[in-house]
Amino acid sequence: MNVSDPGLSGDVPSLEDLNAFERARQLLSAVVAAYSARIGVAGVEEAATLRSLRAPLLAEQRTLHPRDRVRVGQIVTEFPALLARVREGER
């Protein structure tokens, strides 16, 4: 990643942006891992449902960018609760 290249917001990401981005990446990875763990023990139909819920998160892992401050902020704010729900067996 070239942090000196202007991107989505047109400016260079700050250290705060990069820290939030790393936290968002960690949360995304944790939620993906939680879904994967559940898929490993689920029945066929439930596993298919869980895979469909996990798929957009896998795609987002590849495309999330530190200059996407809005989405990074949403992930940092919302994904701890999502992670807890997935780990508790909710969808």
Buried (B, 14 or more C-beta within 10 A) or exposed (E): EEEEEEBEBEEBBEEEBBBBBEBBBEBBEBBBBBBEEBBEEBEEEEBEBBBEBBEEBEEBBEEBBBBBBEBBEEBBEEBBEBBEEBBEEEE
